[in-house]
Amino acid sequence: MRVQYDPKADSASLLDPGSKIWNGRKREVLELMGAPAGLQPSGAIRAAYADQKIGAVTSVSVSALHDGEVIAFRLEWQDPSDDASIGDNDSFPDAAALAFPVHEQAPMILMGAPGMPVNAWYWRADDGEKGRHVTAEGLGTSRLLDESLVKVRGQWKAGRRALVISRSMQVGDVPGAAQFAPGEPSRFGVAIWEGSHGERAGIKAFSGNWKDLTIDALPEKGGN
């Protein structure tokens, strides 16, 4: 997938899923699969979902832009209900996350491994516009880095959810955080939780193995 460079972009327009800056941008549709029941962190959850479908959302369209300093991803998917609260143990907030390998060999399906961290940028409907910056070294090891670096903004209308998740490409010395640079390749993955289907924690739809990410280089100075 390509992250296009747009010198006219600014933080406000990049973060707005309804901004004209996103009009006409190339979108890549990622097919999603349910997280395997056998990989759930507890025996009770594995047993409860052994014969149940995991992963209500089957695809998500993704487009991405950067302005040389901020990188932003716009996600859009079918979402029949706007779920923003926790119900009676069977309904949870909608949520989405982008994941990036911090270690080259970190496995996506396991959310990393000991000594091989993964960085996730996480949004949850009941958090409003507060993004979570998370690191993990395996299933069930997620640890919050901060709640200020990742910016999120979403909208729901007529059965569709549009969401932008963004962050500065470079965030200094933050252990467990992925770093990006124009012209340098990376990889990413997507996870979606459909709250009305009781999805939370490891019960989710995700994009499988890492997807390649090509980040446009900045134009040479003096070039057109």
Residue pairs with C-beta under 8 A, 6 or more apart in sequence:
1 28
1 62
1 64
1 188
1 211
1 212
1 213
1 214
2 26
2 64
2 214
2 216
3 64
3 65
3 66
3 71
3 213
3 214
3 215
3 216
4 25
4 26
4 64
4 65
4 66
4 216
5 65
5 66
5 67
5 68
5 182
5 216
5 217
5 218
5 219
6 21
6 65
6 66
6 67
7 67
7 68
7 219
8 21
9 21
9 65
9 66
9 67
9 70
10 67
11 67
11 70
11 151
11 166
12 19
13 19
13 20
13 21
14 21
14 65
14 67
14 70
14 72
14 164
14 166
15 72
15 151
15 152
15 153
15 164
15 166
16 153
16 164
17 74
17 76
17 153
17 154
17 155
17 162
17 163
17 164
18 155
18 162
21 65
22 63
22 65
22 74
25 63
25 65
25 74
26 63
27 61
27 62
27 63
27 76
28 61
28 62
28 63
29 59
29 60
29 61
29 62
30 59
30 60
30 61
30 62
30 190
30 207
30 211
31 58
31 59
31 207
31 208
32 55
32 57
32 58
32 59
32 60
32 190
32 192
32 205
32 206
32 207
33 55
33 205
33 206
33 207
33 208
34 53
34 54
34 55
34 204
34 205
35 54
35 55
35 109
35 202
35 203
35 204
35 205
35 206
36 54
36 109
37 45
37 46
37 49
37 50
37 52
37 54
38 46
39 109
39 110
39 139
39 202
40 46
40 49
40 202
40 203
41 139
41 140
41 201
41 202
45 202
45 203
49 203
54 199
54 203
54 204
54 205
55 199
55 204
55 205
55 206
56 194
56 196
56 197
56 199
56 205
57 77
57 78
57 79
57 192
57 194
57 205
58 205
59 77
60 75
60 76
60 77
60 190
60 192
60 207
61 75
61 76
61 77
62 73
62 74
62 75
62 190
63 73
63 74
64 71
64 72
64 73
64 74
64 213
65 71
65 72
65 74
66 72
66 169
66 180
66 182
66 215
66 216
68 169
68 182
68 218
69 168
69 169
69 170
70 166
70 167
70 168
70 169
71 166
71 167
71 168
71 169
71 180
71 215
72 164
72 165
72 166
73 98
73 164
73 165
73 166
73 188
74 162
74 163
74 164
75 96
75 161
75 162
75 163
75 164
75 165
75 190
75 192
76 160
76 161
76 162
76 163
77 160
77 161
77 192
78 159
78 160
78 161
79 94
79 156
79 159
79 160
79 161
79 194
80 159
80 196
81 195
81 196
82 94
82 125
82 156
82 161
83 91
83 92
83 93
83 94
83 125
83 194
83 195
83 196
84 93
84 94
84 125
84 126
84 195
85 91
85 93
85 126
86 92
86 93
86 126
89 198
90 198
91 195
91 196
91 198
92 193
92 195
92 198
92 199
92 200
93 124
93 125
93 126
93 127
93 193
93 195
94 124
94 125
94 161
94 193
94 194
94 195
94 196
95 122
95 123
95 124
95 125
95 192
95 193
95 195
95 199
95 200
96 122
96 123
96 163
96 165
96 190
96 191
96 192
96 193
97 120
97 121
97 122
97 123
97 134
97 165
97 190
97 191
98 120
98 121
98 165
98 188
98 189
98 190
99 108
99 111
99 118
99 119
99 120
99 121
99 188
99 189
99 190
99 191
100 118
100 119
100 120
100 121
100 178
100 186
100 187
100 188
100 189
101 108
101 112
101 116
101 118
101 119
101 178
101 187
101 210
102 112
102 116
102 117
102 118
102 119
102 135
102 176
102 177
102 178
103 112
103 115
103 116
103 117
105 113
105 116
106 112
106 113
106 116
106 117
106 118
107 113
107 116
108 118
108 189
108 206
108 207
108 208
108 209
108 210
109 206
109 208
109 209
110 138
110 139
111 118
111 120
111 136
111 137
111 138
111 139
111 141
111 142
112 118
112 135
112 136
112 137
112 138
112 141
113 137
113 138
114 137
114 138
115 137
116 137
117 135
117 136
117 137
117 176
118 135
118 136
118 137
119 133
119 134
119 135
119 176
119 177
119 178
120 132
120 133
120 134
120 135
120 136
120 142
120 191
121 131
121 132
121 133
121 134
121 150
121 152
121 165
121 167
122 131
122 132
122 133
122 134
122 150
123 131
123 132
123 152
123 154
123 163
123 165
124 132
125 154
125 195
127 152
129 151
129 152
129 153
130 147
130 152
131 147
131 149
131 150
131 151
131 152
131 165
131 167
132 144
132 147
132 150
133 144
133 145
133 146
133 147
133 148
133 149
133 150
133 167
133 174
133 177
134 142
134 143
134 144
134 145
135 142
135 143
135 145
135 175
135 176
135 177
136 142
136 143
139 202
140 202
143 176
145 174
145 176
145 177
146 174
149 167
149 168
149 171
149 174
149 177
150 165
150 166
150 167
151 164
151 165
151 166
151 167
152 163
152 164
152 165
152 166
153 163
153 164
154 161
154 162
154 163
154 164
155 161
155 162
155 163
156 162
169 179
169 180
169 181
169 182
170 179
170 180
170 181
171 177
171 179
178 186
180 186
180 215
181 215
182 215
182 216
182 217
182 218
183 215
183 216
183 217
183 218
184 215
185 212
185 213
185 214
185 215
186 213
186 215
187 210
187 211
187 212
187 213
188 210
188 211
188 213
189 206
189 207
189 208
189 209
189 210
189 211
190 206
190 207
191 204
191 205
191 206
191 207
192 204
192 205
192 206
193 199
193 200
193 203
193 204
193 205
194 205
199 205
